[in-house]
Amino acid sequence: MSTKTSINAKVLRDALIGGVLLCSFGLQACKKQADEEAQALVTVQAERPEMGEISEHIMADAVFSPLAQAAISPKISAPVKEFYVQRGSKVKAGQLLAVLENRDLTAQALDNRGQFTAAQATYDMQTKAQVQEDYAKAELDVAQAKAQLHLQSEIAASRQRLFREGAIAGRDYDTAVAALAQAQAAYGVAQNHLDSLKRVSREATLQLAHGQLSSAKGKYEAAEAQVSYSQIRSPISGVVTDRPLFAGETATSGTTLVTVMDTSALFAKVHLSQTVAQRLSLGDEASVTVPGVDTAVPAKVSLISPALDPGSATVEIWLRVDNAAGKYKAGTPVRTSILGRTVPKAVKVPASAIVTAEDGSKSVMVVNADGTAHKMSVQIGINDGEDVQIAEGLNGSETVITTGAYGLDEGTKVKVSKVSEEDEK
């Protein structure tokens, strides 16, 4: 009896142990299957494409440039005598910014001015006095010679008549003829001298006097120009952005002494491909995102280069931003957006939904009715910076994965944590 009871107890114990082990293995298998199912389920965000208007936003990086800029350098090398502006000073066109040491130049200009004054007096004397006197004397000589010729002509005619009548000797007649010939010669000399003054002498004298005056005037103006070069003036209105030297330091010819910028308006200069630039026009709306500024700054297309950049084969576009308040700074890196084409009825999805392959092809992942992911190739159109137009590949009824599509395999089970408003309804 005791032996039979012991055998039954052993069998019961072995059965209990086997049952416990079997249940343990079953629980582990169930847990493993549940974990695998949990791992296979990927949580994504998805929504249906929107139907509506979309406008192209052409994005590009740029740097703010001033409306105008002048890096002012002196034409002469001299120590800086005095500065009249500091960095940040607002100046107007023609305003005196600095003066270089110019005492030697001023003295030289004064000397040349004296020579010019003397040349002017000489010119006046030669043109208004001497030449006129010579011309008047020559006319008087001609008049006197002409009168003498007329007198001798009458005397010779009278003596010829008397000689024919036998009233005078032939010698008296010959004397009158000789005097007439002398009078004719004197008249010819006087007339030729007057004609010479009219044609050559007067003109040559005037040219000589004018040449001497012009030479003196040129030297004087050159000296005055040297003095003016010592006065540094601004060619534009704006703000002084750089002044590297201090009073007393030597300014070198050709080296920037003062930099002035007109920042009343700024330009964001971008380079776009020729195909994109051809779609733009002057006055097109644009916006500029400035670091530290919460809202985009409005801008307009103010220049489209008529030629391609030889280095990059792109077209330079200038966007003008009003900066009358001086809020924005030249040299700031910015992000630009130009408003381009508009499609009134477009299928559009968030830009984050587009998956780009290594070969450049585009696709989206959609959620099938059985909850699996499916890849669909698409052709994209306009990009407004947030949404992208789907030109081909979707009809608008699909549920497109907007977040979590990258690296998602075909047929993966997904769980949508955010659905479109149409699905919610």
MARGU-62043 format. One record per residue (C-alpha): residue number from 1; residue in one letter; x, y, z. Coordinates in steps of 0.5 Angstrom, whole numbers. Example, Ala and Ser with C-alpha at 12.3 -4.5 7.8 and 13.67 -1.06 7.14 Angstrom:
# residues 2
SITE,miti,lolo,x,y,z
SITE,1,A,25,-9,16
SITE,2,S,27,-2,14
***
This chain:
# residues 425
SITE,miti,lolo,x,y,z
SITE,1,M,0,0,0
SITE,2,S,5,5,2
SITE,3,T,9,3,-5
SITE,4,K,3,4,-9
SITE,5,T,2,11,-6
SITE,6,S,9,13,-7
SITE,7,I,8,12,-14
SITE,8,N,2,16,-15
SITE,9,A,5,22,-11
SITE,10,K,11,22,-16
SITE,11,V,7,21,-22
SITE,12,L,2,27,-20
SITE,13,R,8,31,-18
SITE,14,D,11,30,-25
SITE,15,A,5,32,-28
SITE,16,L,4,38,-24
SITE,17,I,12,40,-26
SITE,18,G,10,39,-33
SITE,19,G,4,43,-33
SITE,20,V,8,49,-30
SITE,21,L,13,48,-35
SITE,22,L,8,48,-41
SITE,23,C,4,54,-38
SITE,24,S,11,58,-38
SITE,25,F,13,56,-45
SITE,26,G,6,58,-47
SITE,27,L,6,65,-44
SITE,28,Q,13,66,-46
SITE,29,A,11,65,-53
SITE,30,C,5,69,-53
SITE,31,K,9,75,-50
SITE,32,K,14,74,-56
SITE,33,Q,8,74,-61
SITE,34,A,5,81,-58
SITE,35,D,12,84,-58
SITE,36,E,13,82,-65
SITE,37,E,6,85,-67
SITE,38,A,8,91,-63
SITE,39,Q,14,92,-66
SITE,40,A,11,91,-73
SITE,41,L,6,97,-72
SITE,42,V,9,104,-74
SITE,43,T,6,110,-71
SITE,44,V,6,116,-77
SITE,45,Q,2,122,-78
SITE,46,A,-2,122,-84
SITE,47,E,-8,126,-88
SITE,48,R,-11,127,-94
SITE,49,P,-9,132,-100
SITE,50,E,-12,139,-100
SITE,51,M,-15,142,-106
SITE,52,G,-14,149,-107
SITE,53,E,-10,155,-110
SITE,54,I,-2,154,-109
SITE,55,S,3,160,-111
SITE,56,E,10,158,-112
SITE,57,H,15,161,-107
SITE,58,I,22,161,-110
SITE,59,M,27,161,-104
SITE,60,A,34,163,-104
SITE,61,D,40,165,-99
SITE,62,A,42,172,-100
SITE,63,V,46,178,-96
SITE,64,F,43,185,-95
SITE,65,S,47,190,-99
SITE,66,P,46,198,-99
SITE,67,L,43,202,-104
SITE,68,A,49,206,-105
SITE,69,Q,56,205,-102
SITE,70,A,62,210,-103
SITE,71,A,69,208,-100
SITE,72,I,72,215,-101
SITE,73,S,80,215,-101
SITE,74,P,84,221,-102
SITE,75,K,88,223,-109
SITE,76,I,94,225,-105
SITE,77,S,98,222,-99
SITE,78,A,98,227,-93
SITE,79,P,97,227,-85
SITE,80,V,90,228,-83
SITE,81,K,89,235,-80
SITE,82,E,82,234,-78
SITE,83,F,76,229,-78
SITE,84,Y,69,232,-78
SITE,85,V,65,225,-77
SITE,86,Q,65,219,-73
SITE,87,R,62,212,-75
SITE,88,G,55,212,-75
SITE,89,S,55,220,-77
SITE,90,K,49,221,-82
SITE,91,V,52,225,-88
SITE,92,K,49,229,-94
SITE,93,A,52,229,-101
SITE,94,G,58,234,-101
SITE,95,Q,59,234,-94
SITE,96,L,66,236,-91
SITE,97,L,68,229,-88
SITE,98,A,76,231,-87
SITE,99,V,81,235,-88
SITE,100,L,88,233,-90
SITE,101,E,95,238,-88
SITE,102,N,95,243,-94
SITE,103,R,99,249,-93
SITE,104,D,104,247,-98
SITE,105,L,99,246,-103
SITE,106,T,95,253,-101
SITE,107,A,102,257,-102
SITE,108,Q,103,254,-109
SITE,109,A,96,255,-111
SITE,110,L,97,262,-108
SITE,111,D,103,263,-113
SITE,112,N,100,260,-119
SITE,113,R,94,265,-118
SITE,114,G,99,271,-118
SITE,115,Q,102,268,-124
SITE,116,F,95,268,-127
SITE,117,T,93,275,-125
SITE,118,A,99,277,-129
SITE,119,A,98,273,-135
SITE,120,Q,91,276,-135
SITE,121,A,94,283,-135
SITE,122,T,99,282,-140
SITE,123,Y,93,279,-145
SITE,124,D,89,285,-144
SITE,125,M,94,290,-145
SITE,126,Q,96,286,-152
SITE,127,T,89,285,-154
SITE,128,K,86,291,-152
SITE,129,A,92,296,-152
SITE,130,Q,98,294,-156
SITE,131,V,94,291,-162
SITE,132,Q,89,296,-163
SITE,133,E,94,301,-163
SITE,134,D,98,298,-168
SITE,135,Y,92,297,-172
SITE,136,A,90,304,-172
SITE,137,K,97,306,-173
SITE,138,A,97,302,-180
SITE,139,E,90,305,-182
SITE,140,L,93,312,-181
SITE,141,D,99,310,-185
SITE,142,V,95,308,-190
SITE,143,A,90,314,-190
SITE,144,Q,96,319,-190
SITE,145,A,100,315,-196
SITE,146,K,93,315,-200
SITE,147,A,93,323,-199
SITE,148,Q,100,324,-201
SITE,149,L,99,319,-207
SITE,150,H,93,323,-209
SITE,151,L,97,330,-208
SITE,152,Q,102,328,-212
SITE,153,S,98,325,-218
SITE,154,E,95,332,-218
SITE,155,I,101,335,-218
SITE,156,A,104,331,-224
SITE,157,A,98,332,-228
SITE,158,S,98,339,-227
SITE,159,R,106,339,-229
SITE,160,Q,105,335,-235
SITE,161,R,99,340,-238
SITE,162,L,104,346,-236
SITE,163,F,110,342,-240
SITE,164,R,106,341,-246
SITE,165,E,104,348,-246
SITE,166,G,112,350,-245
SITE,167,A,111,353,-239
SITE,168,I,116,349,-235
SITE,169,A,122,345,-236
SITE,170,G,122,338,-237
SITE,171,R,126,337,-231
SITE,172,D,120,340,-227
SITE,173,Y,115,335,-230
SITE,174,D,120,329,-229
SITE,175,T,121,331,-221
SITE,176,A,113,331,-221
SITE,177,V,113,324,-224
SITE,178,A,118,321,-219
SITE,179,A,115,324,-213
SITE,180,L,108,321,-216
SITE,181,A,112,314,-216
SITE,182,Q,115,315,-209
SITE,183,A,108,316,-206
SITE,184,Q,105,310,-210
SITE,185,A,110,306,-207
SITE,186,A,109,309,-200
SITE,187,Y,102,307,-201
SITE,188,G,103,300,-203
SITE,189,V,107,299,-197
SITE,190,A,102,302,-192
SITE,191,Q,97,298,-195
SITE,192,N,101,291,-195
SITE,193,H,102,293,-187
SITE,194,L,95,294,-186
SITE,195,D,93,287,-189
SITE,196,S,98,283,-186
SITE,197,L,96,286,-179
SITE,198,K,89,284,-181
SITE,199,R,91,277,-184
SITE,200,V,97,275,-180
SITE,201,S,100,279,-175
SITE,202,R,94,281,-171
SITE,203,E,91,273,-171
SITE,204,A,98,271,-169
SITE,205,T,99,276,-163
SITE,206,L,92,274,-160
SITE,207,Q,94,267,-160
SITE,208,L,100,268,-157
SITE,209,A,97,272,-151
SITE,210,H,91,267,-151
SITE,211,G,96,261,-150
SITE,212,Q,100,265,-145
SITE,213,L,94,266,-141
SITE,214,S,91,259,-142
SITE,215,S,98,256,-139
SITE,216,A,98,261,-133
SITE,217,K,90,259,-132
SITE,218,G,92,251,-133
SITE,219,K,97,252,-127
SITE,220,Y,93,256,-123
SITE,221,E,87,251,-123
SITE,222,A,92,245,-122
SITE,223,A,94,248,-116
SITE,224,E,87,249,-114
SITE,225,A,85,242,-115
SITE,226,Q,91,240,-111
SITE,227,V,88,244,-105
SITE,228,S,81,241,-106
SITE,229,Y,84,234,-106
SITE,230,S,86,235,-99
SITE,231,Q,78,236,-97
SITE,232,I,75,230,-97
SITE,233,R,67,230,-98
SITE,234,S,62,225,-99
SITE,235,P,59,224,-106
SITE,236,I,53,221,-103
SITE,237,S,48,222,-97
SITE,238,G,48,216,-92
SITE,239,V,52,214,-86
SITE,240,V,59,213,-84
SITE,241,T,60,206,-83
SITE,242,D,68,206,-83
SITE,243,R,73,211,-81
SITE,244,P,80,207,-80
SITE,245,L,85,213,-78
SITE,246,F,85,218,-73
SITE,247,A,87,225,-74
SITE,248,G,95,226,-74
SITE,249,E,95,219,-78
SITE,250,T,98,219,-85
SITE,251,A,92,218,-91
SITE,252,T,95,214,-97
SITE,253,S,93,216,-104
SITE,254,G,88,210,-106
SITE,255,T,87,207,-99
SITE,256,T,80,208,-96
SITE,257,L,79,214,-91
SITE,258,V,72,214,-90
SITE,259,T,66,209,-92
SITE,260,V,59,212,-93
SITE,261,M,53,207,-94
SITE,262,D,46,209,-96
SITE,263,T,42,204,-93
SITE,264,S,35,208,-94
SITE,265,A,34,202,-98
SITE,266,L,37,195,-98
SITE,267,F,38,190,-104
SITE,268,A,38,182,-103
SITE,269,K,42,180,-109
SITE,270,V,40,172,-111
SITE,271,H,42,168,-117
SITE,272,L,37,164,-120
SITE,273,S,37,159,-126
SITE,274,Q,35,162,-133
SITE,275,T,29,158,-133
SITE,276,V,26,161,-126
SITE,277,A,29,168,-128
SITE,278,Q,25,168,-134
SITE,279,R,18,167,-130
SITE,280,L,20,173,-126
SITE,281,S,18,181,-128
SITE,282,L,20,187,-125
SITE,283,G,15,189,-119
SITE,284,D,14,182,-117
SITE,285,E,12,181,-110
SITE,286,A,17,178,-105
SITE,287,S,19,177,-98
SITE,288,V,26,177,-94
SITE,289,T,27,173,-87
SITE,290,V,31,177,-83
SITE,291,P,35,173,-77
SITE,292,G,32,176,-70
SITE,293,V,26,179,-74
SITE,294,D,19,175,-73
SITE,295,T,15,177,-79
SITE,296,A,18,176,-86
SITE,297,V,20,183,-89
SITE,298,P,16,185,-95
SITE,299,A,20,186,-102
SITE,300,K,20,187,-109
SITE,301,V,24,185,-115
SITE,302,S,27,191,-117
SITE,303,L,33,189,-122
SITE,304,I,33,183,-127
SITE,305,S,40,182,-130
SITE,306,P,40,182,-138
SITE,307,A,46,177,-138
SITE,308,L,48,171,-135
SITE,309,D,53,171,-130
SITE,310,P,59,168,-133
SITE,311,G,62,164,-127
SITE,312,S,55,161,-125
SITE,313,A,51,161,-131
SITE,314,T,45,164,-127
SITE,315,V,41,171,-127
SITE,316,E,42,176,-122
SITE,317,I,36,178,-118
SITE,318,W,35,184,-114
SITE,319,L,30,185,-109
SITE,320,R,29,192,-106
SITE,321,V,27,192,-98
SITE,322,D,25,199,-95
SITE,323,N,30,201,-89
SITE,324,A,28,208,-88
SITE,325,A,28,207,-81
SITE,326,G,35,204,-81
SITE,327,K,32,197,-77
SITE,328,Y,36,192,-82
SITE,329,K,44,192,-83
SITE,330,A,48,191,-89
SITE,331,G,51,185,-89
SITE,332,T,46,181,-86
SITE,333,P,45,174,-89
SITE,334,V,38,173,-90
SITE,335,R,33,168,-93
SITE,336,T,29,170,-99
SITE,337,S,22,168,-102
SITE,338,I,20,171,-109
SITE,339,L,12,170,-111
SITE,340,G,12,166,-118
SITE,341,R,7,162,-121
SITE,342,T,0,161,-118
SITE,343,V,-5,154,-120
SITE,344,P,-12,156,-118
SITE,345,K,-14,148,-117
SITE,346,A,-8,144,-115
SITE,347,V,-7,137,-111
SITE,348,K,-2,139,-105
SITE,349,V,1,136,-99
SITE,350,P,6,138,-94
SITE,351,A,13,138,-96
SITE,352,S,15,133,-91
SITE,353,A,11,128,-94
SITE,354,I,15,128,-101
SITE,355,V,21,123,-101
SITE,356,T,27,124,-105
SITE,357,A,31,118,-108
SITE,358,E,38,118,-109
SITE,359,D,36,118,-117
SITE,360,G,32,124,-115
SITE,361,S,25,121,-116
SITE,362,K,20,123,-112
SITE,363,S,15,119,-108
SITE,364,V,10,119,-102
SITE,365,M,8,114,-98
SITE,366,V,0,112,-97
SITE,367,V,-4,108,-92
SITE,368,N,-8,103,-95
SITE,369,A,-15,100,-93
SITE,370,D,-11,95,-89
SITE,371,G,-7,99,-85
SITE,372,T,-1,98,-89
SITE,373,A,4,103,-92
SITE,374,H,5,103,-100
SITE,375,K,10,107,-104
SITE,376,M,7,112,-110
SITE,377,S,11,115,-115
SITE,378,V,9,123,-116
SITE,379,Q,11,129,-120
SITE,380,I,11,135,-116
SITE,381,G,10,142,-119
SITE,382,I,10,149,-115
SITE,383,N,13,149,-108
SITE,384,D,10,155,-104
SITE,385,G,15,153,-98
SITE,386,E,10,149,-94
SITE,387,D,6,145,-99
SITE,388,V,8,142,-105
SITE,389,Q,3,141,-111
SITE,390,I,3,134,-114
SITE,391,A,2,135,-121
SITE,392,E,1,127,-123
SITE,393,G,1,121,-118
SITE,394,L,-5,123,-113
SITE,395,N,-12,124,-114
SITE,396,G,-14,127,-107
SITE,397,S,-17,121,-104
SITE,398,E,-11,118,-101
SITE,399,T,-9,118,-94
SITE,400,V,-2,121,-95
SITE,401,I,4,120,-89
SITE,402,T,6,127,-88
SITE,403,T,11,125,-82
SITE,404,G,15,118,-81
SITE,405,A,15,116,-89
SITE,406,Y,23,116,-89
SITE,407,G,26,109,-88
SITE,408,L,19,106,-88
SITE,409,D,18,99,-92
SITE,410,E,13,97,-97
SITE,411,G,7,94,-93
SITE,412,T,9,96,-86
SITE,413,K,4,96,-81
SITE,414,V,2,103,-79
SITE,415,K,-2,107,-74
SITE,416,V,-4,114,-76
SITE,417,S,-4,118,-70
SITE,418,K,-7,124,-74
SITE,419,V,-12,124,-79
SITE,420,S,-15,129,-84
SITE,421,E,-21,133,-82
SITE,422,E,-25,129,-88
SITE,423,D,-23,123,-84
SITE,424,E,-25,126,-77
SITE,425,K,-32,128,-80
***
